[in-house]
Amino acid sequence: MIDQMTLYPIADDVLFAPGGKVVVRTYGVAPAASGASVAYRTWVTGIRDQPRSWHWGHFEDAASGHRRVLEWLTGRGPQPTQAPA
């Protein structure tokens, strides 16, 4: 299935915390067929809770959402809310 998808990396960050590292990845994903719409996601792994994810409607939302997730994880902002899918 993944070989039938196209990934569009937007941002990757790694934060080092006392419990280990936290990885934040934001990307667009679309079926390999041309003309298909792109879905934007941010995934956070390495935190004690289950992996968290956010869905974004557009590239600009995903880029600013990635920054808001980083601010939240570093204590400089509130937990972000998702854009409507």
C-alpha positions in Angstrom: 0.0 0.0 0.0 2.7 2.5 0.9 4.4 1.9 -2.5 1.2 3.3 -4.0 1.4 6.5 -2.0 3.5 9.6 -2.6 4.9 11.3 0.5 5.7 15.1 0.6 7.9 15.9 3.5 7.2 19.3 5.1 9.2 19.3 8.4 11.0 16.9 10.7 12.2 17.8 14.2 13.7 15.8 17.0 13.5 17.0 20.6 15.6 15.5 23.4 13.8 15.1 26.7 14.8 13.3 30.0 12.8 10.2 29.0 14.3 10.0 25.5 13.8 11.6 22.1 10.5 12.9 20.7 10.1 13.0 16.9 7.7 15.4 15.2 7.1 14.8 11.5 4.8 16.7 9.2 4.1 15.5 5.7 1.6 15.4 2.9 0.4 12.0 1.5 -1.5 11.3 -1.6 -2.3 8.3 -3.8 0.3 7.8 -6.5 -2.3 8.6 -9.2 -1.9 12.1 -10.6 -4.5 14.7 -9.7 -5.3 13.2 -6.3 -5.7 15.5 -3.4 -3.0 15.6 -0.7 -3.8 14.9 3.0 -1.5 16.6 5.5 -0.5 15.1 8.8 1.7 15.8 11.8 2.8 12.7 13.9 4.5 12.9 17.3 6.2 9.7 18.6 8.3 9.2 21.7 6.1 10.7 24.3 4.7 8.6 27.1 1.1 8.7 25.8 0.2 6.9 22.6 1.5 8.6 19.5 -0.4 11.8 18.8 -1.4 13.1 15.3 -3.0 16.1 13.8 -4.7 16.4 10.4 -4.4 19.7 8.4 -6.4 20.9 5.4 -3.7 22.7 3.5 0.1 23.0 3.2 0.1 26.3 5.0 -2.0 24.9 7.9 0.4 21.9 8.1 3.5 24.1 8.2 2.1 26.4 10.9 0.6 23.5 12.7 4.0 21.8 12.9 5.4 25.0 14.6 2.5 25.0 17.0 3.1 21.4 18.0 6.7 22.2 18.7 5.7 25.2 20.8 3.3 23.0 22.7 5.9 20.3 23.3 8.5 22.8 24.6 6.0 24.5 26.9 5.7 27.8 24.9 2.1 27.4 23.7 -1.2 25.5 24.1 -1.9 22.1 22.6 -2.9 22.8 19.0 -6.3 21.9 17.6 -6.7 20.3 14.2 -7.9 21.9 11.1 -11.2 20.5 9.7 -10.5 17.6 7.4 
